[in-house]
Amino acid sequence: MARVVVIGAGLSGLAAALRLARLKHDVVVCERADGPGGQAGRFERDGFGFDTGPTLVQLPAGYRDLFRKTGKTTPLESVLDLVPVDPAMRWQFADGTRIDIPNATRAGTMEAIAAGLGTTAAEDWDTFLATGSDLWATFRQGFVNAPPTSRLQALRTRTGRAWLSALTPQKTLHDLMKRQLRDPRLRAVGGSYALRLGSDPRRAATAVAVWPAMEHTFGTWRVVGGIRLLVDATAERAEKRGAEIRYGTAVAGIEHDGGTVRGVRLADGSTLPADIVVSAVDASLTAEFLARRPRTAERSASAFTLSLALDGTADQLPTMSFGLDPVAELVEVFDAGRPPADPTLFLTPADAPAGASALTVSVVTPRHGTAKGEVDWTAAQTEAYARHLLGVLDNRGFDVSARLHWFEAHTPADVERRSGSPGGALGGAALHGLKGAVFRPANTTDVAGLYQVGGSAHPGPGLAFAPLGSALVAETIGKA
């Protein structure tokens, strides 16, 4: 049995702590905030409840496996309600076209697209999904199960070279979509999968096409009561298996001697001895804990989220609503470094008391900060942009102002405060190029006994990948 310290109680850290506690290691989780969740935040007021980070679950098998492996008699569905969302998503375009995408049915999706955009568009989307499915098969076999630590390592073997070739059918996601998706509305949809992870579709690697393929294959799911219940269930399971979670406990450094980890130094000056440290925070923070310079990489963007409490009931689907010029939006966010005027809106129904309704509305924006390409999200800036988004929602037919009871804005600065991610970056490095999308910081490090998981490490950002990276780390430690 090893002494293990996990830094961060987001879902990746909790999943790692749960698996390691199940393996009978002595596990302590250090979390700087007063509760678990990291970027998976929760806001509640007057009987309304909102997820302020991820709102839906794709690839639920990762969480089912986590709970099955840590308690066969209490599977995931025994502790929370995970239900499919159908239709999974509404695509709303600026020309008035609306397409309701059914959940996890390729044939149904093609029928819906054909009815809304024509047969040619449906065939194009089918081709795009097929490419993404091939990419996912390669990524899962060659990188999720046994990831090489670098592009150079992959190039040293025939199999590795074949994997790299398969992961680069085109130079960028933009190039792939330009070749396969003739309708610009479909290119906007395809690009949104990079955008929602804080990356620029014009520079994102083609490997990002695995996300729409996974979504269409494995479906979209909702946690009844909000994602926070998944967080709480994972934390509770970890504690039942013997892990200790210390909230309000900030880590200031990782102690190591001769290339071997010795423990963590806390902000209060005390030290926790450890044989193994699992850093489940942003990779740049891990570097700071080691007194090193962070890895040079372009960081992902952040998100501005509105929690809307609305009078009256409404039947609202999860929706992606696109502006007149999605390319102009990318220029504003990634080139000019300003909040987009006519953004892609990601809308999800939230929890509301009887006779009312609620919406979570998210927009990808520059990170918080004062450097070039960042926005200082002051109170005045926040209020102005929130009011602007309310106008955008009204103009697109959502009619929120007439029904608005109150709203709460959550900025990149709030994401930074909640999760510790510098500037509120959604997933560490942007998914630009193979380095950003495939060769992310490895789960193992050059310090013996130090591991890293989470959105900025392998296999990448997003709720779907959180349990996968944690499983890799737990398996490696278990073998050791």
N, C-alpha and C positions, 0 to 999 in steps of 0.2 A: 504493500500500500504506500502510495506517494502522497506527500503534502502538496496540494494543488491550490494556487490562487488564480481565480478568473477575474480579469479586469473588465468590468462593464456588465450590466444586467439587461442589455437588449436581448432580443430573441436568440441571436447567435450565441451570446455568452451564456444565457440560461440553458439553451439546448446542450452546449458543451458541458456545463456544470452538471446537468441532469445525467447525461451519459457517463460522465466520469464518476459521479457519486454512485451510480448503479454498478460500476466496476469496483466499488468498495474503496476508492481513493478518498482521502481526507480533503474535502473541497470547501474553500471559502471564496465567496464572490464579493468583490469590492465595487460598490456603485456610488458615484458621486452625488446622484440625485436622491430624492427622498422616496423613490419608488422605482419599480422596474419598467422596462419598455423601450428606452432609448428613443429612436425616431418614431416608434409606434406609440404616439401620444394619445391621450384621451381627455376631452373637455366636456364637462357636464354642468348644466345650469337650468334651474326651473323645470326639471323633469325632461329636458332635452339632453341627448348624448351624442357626441361626435368623435370619430376617429380623426386625429389631426396629422396622421402620417399615412401608412398604407390603409386602404379601406376594404380591399378584396383579396382573396387568396387564390393563387394559381399553383399547380403542382402540389395538391394537398397530401399526396402520398408521402412526401418527406416528413410531414408532421405525424401522419398515421404511423409511419415506421418508428419515429422517435418515441411515441407513446406505447406502441406495441413492444418495443425492445426494452422498455423500462417499466413495464407492468402489464403482463398479458391479460390479466383479469379486469383491467381498467383501461380499455382502448380510448382513443381520442373522443369518439362519439359518446362515451359514457360520462364525460366531464363537460362537454359543451356541444351545442347544436351547430353543425357545419352543413349548410344546405346549398345546393346548386342555384345559381342565379340564371333565370331564364325568362326573357331573353338576357343574354350575358352582357350585351352592350348595345346602345343606340349610337349610330354614327350620324351626326347632324352637320350638314355642309352649308356654306354660306348661300348657295343658290336655292336653298329650301328643301333639298333632298334629305330624306331621313330613311335610314336602313336599320332595322332591328335584327341584330345578329343572334341566332339561337345558340344555346350552350352546347359545346362539345359535339357538334354534328357537322362534318365537312360537307355533306350533301345539302343539309339545310342552309348552311352558310352560302353555298354557291347559288341556291335558289333565291335567297334574299338579295344577294348582290345582283343577280341577273334581273330581278324584278325592279331594282332601283337604278342600276347603272348600265344594264345591258349584258348580253351573253358574253361578249368579248371581255368585258371587265371581270366577270366571274371566272372565266378561264384564266385570265392573267393572275388573279388572286390565288387560284388553285395552284398555279405554277410557283408562285412566290411561297406559298405554304409548303409545297413539296420541297423546295430548296431549303427552307428553314427546318423541315423535318430531317433532311439529310444532315444538315449542320448539327442538329441536336444529337443525332445518333453518333456522329463523329466526336462531338464535344463530350458526350457522356462516356463513351468508351475510352477515348484517348486522354481526357483531361479531368473529368470529374472523378472517375474511378482511380486513376493513377497519374496525377498531373506531373508533367515534366516541370522542372523549376525555371527553365529559361528556353527561349527560342533556339539558342545555340545547342542546348541539350537535345531538343527535339530534332534538330537537323542532323545529329550524329547517327541516327538510326533510320533505316529504310521505312519502318512503320511511322516514325515521327514525321519524316518528310511527307509521307502520304497524308497524314493527318493535317499538316499545315496546308498542303495543297487543297485538300477538301474544304478547309475552313476559309479559303480565300477565292471563291468563284469569281469575285470582282474585288476591286481594291477597297471600295467603301460600300456602306449600305446604300448611299445615294446612287452609286454606279449600278448596283444590283437592281434597285427600284426603277432607275431610268431604263434599264434593259428589259425588265419584266412587267412593269406596270405602266401602261400607256395612259391611263386616266390620272390626271393630276390629283384628283380627290383620293384615289387609292394610295398615291405616293404620300399624301398627307397622313393617311392612316398608318401606313408602314413606318413613316418617320416618327410618329408619335410614340412608338415603343422605345426608341432611343431618347426622345425628348423627356418622357415621364421619368426616366432614370437620370436626368440631368445632363444628357449628352447631345451633341449636335449631330443630327442625321447626315449632314453633309460630310462629316469626318468620321462618323462611327464606323467600326469594322462591320463587315458583312455578317460576322458571327452574331450580331444583335438580332438577326432574323430568326434566331431560335426562340425568342420570346413570343411573337405571334403564333409560331407553330406550336409551342407548348400550350398556350392559352386555348387554341382551337382544338388541340388533341385531348388535354386533360381537364378542360373546362374552367369556369370561373365560379368561385364559391364565396359564400358570405358566412361570417360568424355571427349568429344571432346574438345581439347585445354588444357587438363591436369587437374589433381585433384585440382590444385590451383584455378580453376574457381569455383569449389564447395565451397572451403574455402571463396573466395571473395563473392560469392552469399549469403552464410550464414551470413557473416559479414555485408554485405549491408542490408540484410533483418533485422538483429538485430538492426542496426542503424535506419532504417525506422520505426521500432516498438518502438523506443525511447531509446534504449540502447546507452550509451556513451562508446566508445572504446578509451582508452588512450595508445598509443604505446610509447615505450621508457620509460615505467614507471615500475620500478622494485619494487617488494614487499620485505620487509625485515623481517616482522613479522606479526602475527595475534594477535590482542589485545583481551583479554578476562578477565572477572572479575567474580569470583564466579561461574565458569562453564558456563558462557554465553558469546557469542561473542560480542565484542563491535566495531570492525572495523579492519582495516589493517594499519600497519606502513610501509611507503614507504622508499626506500633507501635514499631519500633526507632528511629524518627526519620528514616529515610531516605525518599526520594521516588522513585516510578517515573513518569517522564514518559509521557503518553499523549495521543493525539488523540481516542480514544474510550474510555469506561469503561462496562462493562456490569455493573450491580449485580445479582447473582443471590442476594441475601440478603433477609431480611425488610425490608419497606418502612420500618418504623420505624428500622431500622439505617441504611438509606440516608439517611433524614432526619438522623440523628445525624451521619453522615459529612459532611453538608453544613452542620452546625451549625444545623439548623432544628428546629422543633417537629414531632413526628410528626403525620400526618394523624389527625384525630379520628374514630375508628371503634371499634365494639365488637369486641374480639379473639376469635378462635375459642378453643375449649377445647383440651385436650391429651389425651394417652392414657397409660394405665398398661398395660404389657405384661409378661406372664409367659412365660418360656421354660421349658418343661417337658420334662425328660428322663425317659422312662418305660421301665420294664422290659416286655418282651414286645411282640410285634407287634400292630398294630391297624389296621383298615381305616377310616380317618377321612376324611370329606369336609370341604371348607370349609363352615363352619356359622355361621349367625346364630342364636343362642339367646336368646329373649326372656323377660323376667321376667313376674311376675304383673301388674304395672302399669307399662307403659312411660311413661305420663304422669308418674307419681310420680318416675321416674328423671330426667326432664327438670327437674322442680322441684328435685330435689337438686343436679344438676350446674349448672344455669344460674340458678336463683333463690337457693338456699341456699348454693351454693358448697362442697359437700362431696362426697366420693366416694360413688357410688350403692351402696346396700346390695344391691339386686336388679337388677343392670345387664343391658343387652344385651351379650352376649358375642360377639366375633368370633373364631372359631377357624380356624386354618389348619394343616394338617400341615407339619411341618418335617423336616429331614434327620436321619437316625439311622443308627448302625452296624447291622450284621446282628444280628437277634434283639432289637432294641429299637425304640421308636417315639418320636416327639417332636411336641409341639404348641406353636404360638404362639397365645397368648390375649390379646386386647386389649380394653380397656374405655375408653370416653371419660370423662374426669375433668376437674375444674377444673385450671387452669394452676398451675404452681409459683410460689410467692411468699407474701408476708405481707399483701398488700392484701386488701380485701374481695372475696369471691368466688374467692379463690385458696387453695391448700393448701401449707403448708410441708412438703415431702416429705422429712422427716427419716428417719434409719435406722429409728427405732422405728415411725413412721407407715407406712413402706414395708413392713416386716415384718408389721405387723398387717393391712394391707389385702391383702397377698399371701396370708396364711393364710386370711383371710375368703373370698377368691376361690376358693381350693382347696375350701373347704366348699361354695360355690355350685356349683362344677363337679360335686362329688360328688352334691349334692342333685338336680342335673338329669340324672343318669345317666351322666356321663362317667367315673366311677370312677377318678379320677386318683390319689387318696391311696394306694390299695392298690398302685399300680404305680409310684409316684414314686421315681425314683432321686435326682434333685435338681431344684431350680428356681432360676432367676435372675430377679429383678424389674428392670424398666426403667421409671423414673418420668418424669413431665414434667420434673423437674430434669435427668435424663439427656438428654432430648430437647433441652433448652436448651443443655447443655454440648456436645452433639454437633453441633447445627446452628446455634447462635447465636440461634435464634428466642426472643425474650423470653418467659419462662414456659413455653417448650415449646409455644407455640401451633401448631396443626397447619397452618394456612394463612393466617397474617396476619389480616385482618379476617374476621369471621364473614360467612356468606352471607345476611345479613339485609337485606331490601329490595333494590331495584334497584341501589342504590349499592354494597352489599356483594357482590351476585351478578353484576352485569353491568358496572357502572361502577367497576371496581376501578382502582387506580393504573395509568395508561397505560404502555405500554412506552417511549414517548418522554417526555421531561421538559422543563422550562423552561430547563434548562442545556444548551446546544448540545453535542452529543457524549456526553451521558449518557443511558443507557438502563437499563431494569430489566426483569428477568424473574423467574420463580419463582412460588410459590404465593400470595404476597401481591399480585402484579401481574396484569395481564390475560394470558391469559383466565381464570385462576383456579387453585385448588389441585388436587392430585391428580396421580398419576403419568401419567395419560392426557394431561393438558394441558401437561406439561413441554416436550415437543418442539415443540408448536404455538407457544407464546410465543417460544421460541428461534428458530423459523423466521421469525416476523414481524420480530424484531429483525435477524436476519442479512440478510433481504431488504431492509429499510429501509437498513441500513448499506451493503449492496452497491450499492444504487441511488445512495446518496450518494457 
